[in-house]
Amino acid sequence: MKEERAQASVPRRVTFAAADGRPITGFVWQAGCAARPVVVVNPATSVRCRYYFRFAEYLFAHGRDVLLYDYRGIGESRPATFAGFDANWIDWGALDFEGALRFAASSFPGQVIDVVAHSIGGCLLGLAPSNVTIRRAVTMGAQYAYWRDYARKHRLAMLLKWHVAMPALAAVFGYVPAQRLGWMEDTPRGVARSWAYSRARFEQTYRARPFALSDERVAELARRFTGVRAPLLAISTTDDPFGTVPAIERLLAYFEGCEARVHLRLEPGAFDADAIGHFAFFHSRFQTRLWPIVLQWLETASLAPATPGERVSERRGTSEHETHADRAVDSSLA
């Protein structure tokens, strides 16, 4: 695989407008070369973009400019007060990620745009109107928190934490004071509700209370997923209680417009690791073992022949090319 190394760079702090004009803050690594792709990184729910700094530095050193940013209400984009502030996953995708794509297009003129997305960041791919501009995409543990998809042995504890305690805290405080509990970043009330009230179908979630969007609005949002044409690699790990096979496949099914959709499931032991889980993929200890998988896909839209892991599903162009594993998993998504 071709490696085009750039000199180390200190990231530049930037602020750009979301689609509704709200200021969103993040960081840019930029070499000033039009031949370099730019990678937009979508964080997981309530994870600060700084968490991905070393991953961004790796991408930059391997020939890619990078845009990291925090969704509204999180990290660098946190409001002065949460009083009267609200935001949900729709806002993060249709407004904030949309703003990030527009900013990338204007600030990196002539450069192709790729996306790496973690957890809910993968769902947000489908919500931005400008997602048609994405050339290639990689997701890690991407799903939208439907509780029946959680790993069975963790399901009860996760239900109590994310679907009972989190919305209760949001109701009492007006936001989730998650930092005090050592969970994640403090989180807007609407995001807590997006998580807690997720149903089997994206459309079901947002037609019902507490969101109750119109049928027309929900249908429009669902259609946007088909706008993604980029070859999409969905990575999951066998020890991720969120990113189970049904969870990953449930979201992947929405991206039916993609040129390719490949679900690669990784076993930690194949990488001499005791655990990877939902978050450790982006730890720098994996930069020589896991991160090259991402780089290979961004470079060629394919996996190297020797890439460890199970190809749970591989769809090229249309669902007619689904594997036997696809059909077995898809039957569980109804």
N, C-alpha and C positions, 0 to 999 in steps of 0.2 A: 504493500500500500504506500502510495506517495506520501511523504512527510515534508511539509514546507514550514520550517521553524522560523518564528519571528523572535526578535529580541524581547526580553522581559519588558512589560509595560505596566505602569501604574494606572489603574482604572480611573476614568473620569466620571464624576458624579453628574447626573443629568436629571432634568425634570421635563416631562412632556405632557401633553394633554390627552386624557382619555377621550373617548368618542363623545362624551357629554361635556367636555371641557374641564373636568376635574383634574388638578395636577397630580401626576404620578411620578414617583422618584425612583431612580435606579442607578446603574453603573454601566459604563461602556468601555470595552477594550477595542481599540481601533488603530489599525496600522496605516490607513490611508492608501490602500491598494484596491482598485476596483475588481481585481481578479479574485479576491478572497470572498468566500461566502460569509454571511453574517448569521450567527445562531442566536435566536431569541430563546431564553430559558424561562419556562413557566414553573413557578414553585408549587409545592404541595400546599394544602390548606394551612394557613397561618404559620408557615415557615418563612423566615426572613430570607431575602435573596442573598444575603451575605453567606448563608450556609453553603452556597454553590460557588463561592469564590475560587477555590482551588480547581474545581472542575472547569470553570471559565478560563482560568490561567492555562490549563492543559489544552483546551480547545484553541486558545489564542496562539500557544506555542506550536500548534500543529496546523497553522494556516487558516484560522478562522477568526473573524471579528466576533464579538459577543455583546449582547445586551441582556443584562439582568435587571429586574425591576420588582418592586413590591406592589401587590394589589392594594387598592384603597382600604384603609383601616389597619394595614400591617406595616411594621418596620419603618422604612424611610417614608412611607405614604400614610403613616398613622396621623389621625387628626389631633389637634390640641386637646380635645375632649371628646368622649364618646356620647356625651349628652346630645340627644337629638340626631345622632349619626346612625345610619343603617346602610347595609350593603349585603348582597347575597351572591351566590355563585353566578347567577345570570349577569349581574353587574360586572363581576370579575372577567367574564368571558366576552360579553357583547360590548362592553365599554372599555375596560382596562387593557385586555389583551388586544382588542381592536386598535386601541391607541398605540400599543407597543408595535404592532405590525405597520401602522402608518408612519410611526417615528422611524422605524428601521428603513422603510422605503425611502423616506426623505433624507435621512442622515447618512445612509450608505448607498448613494445613487449608483445604479448599474450593478449592484451586488445582489446575487441570489439570496433568498431568505430561507433558512432551515429553522426547525424548532425542536428543542428537547424539552419534554414536559414530564413532571413528576406528579403522580397521584391525580388530584382533581385537575391539575394543569393539563392533563390529557383530555379531559372532558371539555375544557375551555377551548380546545382547538376547534371544536365544532360550532361554537357560538359566535365567533367573530365573522362579520361579513367579508373581511379581506382574507379569509383563510384560503381562498383560491390562489393567492400569491405564494403560498408555501411550496417550496421545491421538494424537500424531504423532511420526514419527522420521525422522532424516536420518543416513545413514552416509557416510563418506568412505574410499574405498579398502578397504572391508570384505571380508575373506576369511579363510581359516584356514590359509594357508601350505602348500597342497599343491604339491609341487615342480614337477610337470608344468605347472602354470599359470603359473609364472614366465615373464617375457618371455624369448624364446629367446636373445637375444644376451647376456643376463645370467645365464642359468640355471646354467652351470657354476660361476661365481664365487659365486653365492648358495648353491648346494648345498654347496660347500666351507665357506663361512662359517657358515651357519645349521644345516646338517644333519650336518656333520662336526666342525668346530671347536667349536661351541657345546656340543653334548652331551659332547664330550671334556673341555672345560674344566669342565663341571658335574660330571663323574665324578671329576676330579682334586681340585677345590677344594670340592666340595659345593654350589656355586652358580656362576654365571657372573660372574667379575669384570670385567664389561663396561666399567665406568668407566675402568679402567686402559688399556683398548684404544681408548677413544674411540668405542665403539659406541653405548651407551645406558646406562641405569641398571643397576647390579648386579641380577642376575635369579635368582629361585629355581630350583633344579634341576628341579623338576617342570614349570615353564613351558618351560624349555629342551627338555625331553622332549616336551611337547605340540607344540612347534614342529617339532622334528627328526623326530618319528615321525608327522606328519600324513599321512593317506592320502586317497584320492579321496572317501571317504564319512566323515563325522563318526563314524558308528557303527563303522566298521572300525577307526578309530584307537583308540577306547577299549575295544574288545573284545580288542585284542591287547596283547602286552607292549610297554612296561613297566607298562601300566595294568591291563589284564585285568579290567575291570568286568564284572559279571554281565550277561547278556542283558537281564534285566528292568530293571536300572538304566539301561543304555544306551538301551533303548526308551523308558523314561520321560523321559530327557533329550531325546531326539529329538522326542518328542511336544510338549514344551514350546514348541518353535519355532512350532507352529501356534496357540499361545495369543495371539501378537501379532496384534491386530486393527488396529493403527494404520496409516494410510496411510504407506508407507515410500518415501522417495527415496534411492536408492543412487547416489552420485556417484563417478565414477572419472575419471582423467586418462590421456591417451594416452601420457604419458611415465613412468608409474608401473610399475616392474618387478614389483611385487607385485600391484597391482590391475589385471590384464589382464581382458579381457572374460570369458574362461572362469572366472577366479577369482571375479569379482563375481557372475556368474550361478550359479556352483556354490553359493554361500552363499544367494543370493536364493531359490533353488528350495526351501529349507527353510521359508520364511515364507509358506506357502500359505494361511494364514488371514487375511492382511492384506487390508484393504479395497481397497488399491491398492499396487502395486509398480512403481516407475518407475526405470529405470537410465539416468542421464544421464551421457554421456561427454564430457569437456571437452578441447579442444585449447588448449594454453598460448597459442599465437599469437592466438587469438580474444580474449584478455585482455591483449594487449600484453606478454606474458611470454615469456621464453626457456625457462623450465621451471617446473613446479609439482611434479611427482613425487609421492612418497608423503607428504611432510611439509609442504611449503610452503603448502598450502591454508590453514593456520592462522596463517601469518605476517601481521602487521598490514598489510603493504603491499598485501594483497588485500582489505582490509575494504570498499573501495568497489566492487570488481569481482566478487568471489566470495561474500563473506559475505551479500550481499542475496539470493542464491539460497536459502540456508538459511532466512533470515528469511521469505521469501515462502512457502516450504513450511510452516513452522511456523505462519504466519498463516492460510493458506488451503488447505493440502493440495493445492496445485497449483503449476505453473510459470507464470511470466509468459510471454505469447505470444512475446516477443522474446528469451527466454533463449537464449544461444548454446549449441551443443553438439548431439550426436547422441542421440536417444532410442533407445538400443540395444534396449530392451524396455519394454513397458508392459502390465501386467496389471491389469485392474480386476475385482475380485471373484473370478473363476475363471480358470483357465488357458485357457479357451476363447477369451479375448480376446488371446492372445499374438500378437505380430507375426511376420512372416516371419523377422526377425532372431532372435527368441526361438527359433523352431524350429531354426534353423541352429546357434545356440549350444548349445541343449539337447542336440543330438545328440552333442556333444563331451563331455558330462558323465557319460556312462555308465561 
